[in-house]
Amino acid sequence: MEVTSLSSLLEATEEEGRVYKYLSSFVCSKNKDVELFLHKKAIENEKRNFSRTSIIMDETNNHEIVGYFTLLIKNFDFTNVSGGLRQKLTGNKRATAFITILIGQLGRSDSYKGKVSGKQILDLALEHCKNHIKAYAALKVVCVEFEDIAPLHKFYEENEFKTLQKNENGLIISYTII
């Protein structure tokens, strides 16, 4: 698998429409929001510097999209979080907020189900956070936001994320330290 930035795809292609067409080949029937983001929002977010999307490609199969992840830097306010955990995440037990790397999107193509695990895609995202963002910006906390459903809790817990809090939208915020 090869990981490339959406920015580099846009720079290498003279026609943005070709990149949209390539991204539209990604199908994720289990989570249409993940599919829709890549099809409709990823390029605009990239151009406006809201987030950075990385495409995971199968270099042995015509660079077919295996999956992708989108990262951004986000500020979260603490709600009902102990002073000890605030200290661990920010270095200040009285902190009211913290800055984190947010994995905003994470998805695998239907055609790679059973071939590539969600864990493999998450590991690539975390590796990217560690090797690129932490190395240059000194951010060490990575968060995910997800719906409060058992399979997602299980997935993130099995991948060493700890539940932090529920946000105002009812989504769970979990974190790991890289």
C-alpha positions in Angstrom: 0.0 0.0 0.0 1.2 3.5 -0.8 0.0 6.6 1.0 -0.1 9.9 -0.9 -1.5 13.3 0.0 -4.5 14.6 -1.8 -2.5 17.8 -2.3 0.1 16.0 -4.3 -2.6 14.3 -6.4 -4.0 17.8 -7.2 -0.6 19.2 -8.0 0.3 16.3 -10.3 -3.0 16.5 -12.2 -3.7 19.4 -14.5 -7.5 18.8 -14.3 -9.2 18.9 -10.9 -12.1 17.0 -12.5 -9.8 14.0 -13.0 -9.1 13.9 -9.3 -12.8 14.1 -8.5 -13.4 11.2 -10.8 -10.7 9.2 -9.2 -12.0 9.9 -5.7 -15.5 9.0 -6.8 -14.3 5.4 -7.4 -14.2 5.0 -3.6 -17.2 3.1 -2.2 -17.9 2.7 1.5 -21.5 1.4 1.8 -21.1 0.9 5.5 -20.7 4.6 6.1 -22.0 6.9 3.4 -20.8 10.0 5.3 -17.2 8.7 4.8 -17.9 8.1 1.1 -19.6 11.4 0.6 -16.7 13.3 2.3 -14.1 12.0 -0.1 -16.4 12.5 -3.1 -17.7 16.0 -2.3 -15.7 17.7 0.5 -12.1 16.5 0.7 -10.8 18.6 -2.2 -12.5 21.8 -1.1 -11.3 21.3 2.5 -7.8 20.7 1.2 -7.8 23.9 -0.9 -9.1 25.9 2.0 -6.6 24.5 4.4 -9.2 23.1 6.7 -7.9 19.5 6.7 -5.4 17.2 5.0 -6.5 14.0 3.4 -4.2 11.1 2.6 -5.2 8.5 0.1 -4.1 4.8 0.6 -3.6 3.2 -2.8 -3.0 -0.3 -4.0 0.1 0.2 -6.1 -0.3 -3.4 -7.5 -3.8 -2.8 -8.7 -3.8 0.3 -10.9 -3.5 2.6 -7.8 -7.1 1.7 -6.7 -8.2 3.5 -3.5 -7.9 1.1 -0.6 -8.9 3.8 2.0 -8.1 7.2 3.3 -7.8 9.3 6.4 -8.3 13.0 7.0 -6.4 14.9 9.7 -6.8 18.4 11.2 -5.7 20.3 14.2 -8.7 21.0 16.5 -9.3 22.6 19.9 -11.7 20.9 22.3 -13.1 22.3 25.5 -13.0 19.9 28.5 -16.3 18.8 30.0 -16.3 16.8 33.3 -12.6 15.7 32.9 -10.5 15.2 36.0 -7.6 17.5 36.8 -5.2 14.5 36.5 -6.3 13.8 32.9 -6.2 17.5 32.1 -2.6 17.4 33.4 -1.7 14.4 31.3 -3.1 15.9 28.1 -2.0 19.5 28.5 0.5 19.8 31.3 -2.0 21.9 33.3 -4.6 20.4 35.6 -6.7 23.5 35.4 -6.8 23.7 31.6 -10.2 24.3 30.1 -9.3 23.2 26.6 -6.7 21.3 24.6 -5.3 21.2 21.1 -5.2 17.8 19.4 -4.7 16.1 16.1 -8.1 14.9 15.0 -8.6 12.0 12.7 -11.7 13.5 11.1 -12.3 10.8 8.6 -11.2 7.2 8.3 -12.5 4.8 5.7 -11.8 1.6 3.8 -13.1 0.8 0.4 -15.7 -2.0 0.1 -13.5 -3.7 -2.4 -10.8 -4.2 0.3 -13.0 -5.6 3.0 -11.4 -8.8 4.2 -8.1 -7.8 2.6 -7.2 -4.6 4.6 -8.4 -4.1 8.1 -9.6 -0.9 9.7 -6.7 -1.3 12.1 -4.2 -1.1 9.2 -5.8 2.1 8.0 -5.8 3.6 11.5 -2.2 2.5 12.0 -1.2 4.4 8.9 -3.0 7.5 10.1 -1.3 7.3 13.5 2.1 6.7 11.9 1.5 9.8 9.7 0.6 11.8 12.9 3.7 10.6 14.7 6.2 11.0 11.8 4.9 14.3 10.4 2.8 16.3 12.8 4.3 15.3 16.1 7.8 15.6 14.6 7.2 19.2 13.4 4.4 20.6 15.6 5.0 18.8 18.9 1.4 17.7 19.2 1.2 14.3 21.0 -2.5 13.7 21.5 -4.6 12.2 18.7 -8.4 12.2 19.0 -11.3 10.6 17.2 -15.0 11.6 17.3 -17.5 8.8 16.7 -21.1 7.9 17.2 -21.9 6.3 20.6 -22.3 2.7 19.2 -20.8 -0.4 20.6 -18.8 -1.6 17.5 -17.0 1.8 17.3 -16.3 1.8 21.0 -14.8 -1.6 20.7 -12.7 -0.8 17.6 -11.1 2.3 19.2 -10.6 0.6 22.6 -8.9 -2.3 20.9 -6.6 0.2 19.2 -5.6 1.9 22.4 -7.9 4.9 22.4 -9.4 5.9 25.7 -12.8 7.6 26.1 -12.4 11.2 27.1 -15.9 12.7 27.0 -19.0 13.2 25.0 -19.2 16.4 23.0 -22.1 18.7 22.5 -23.2 16.8 19.4 -23.5 13.6 21.3 -20.3 12.1 19.7 -17.7 10.3 21.8 -14.3 11.8 21.9 -11.5 9.3 22.5 -7.8 9.9 22.6 -4.4 8.2 22.4 -1.0 9.6 23.0 1.6 9.1 20.3 
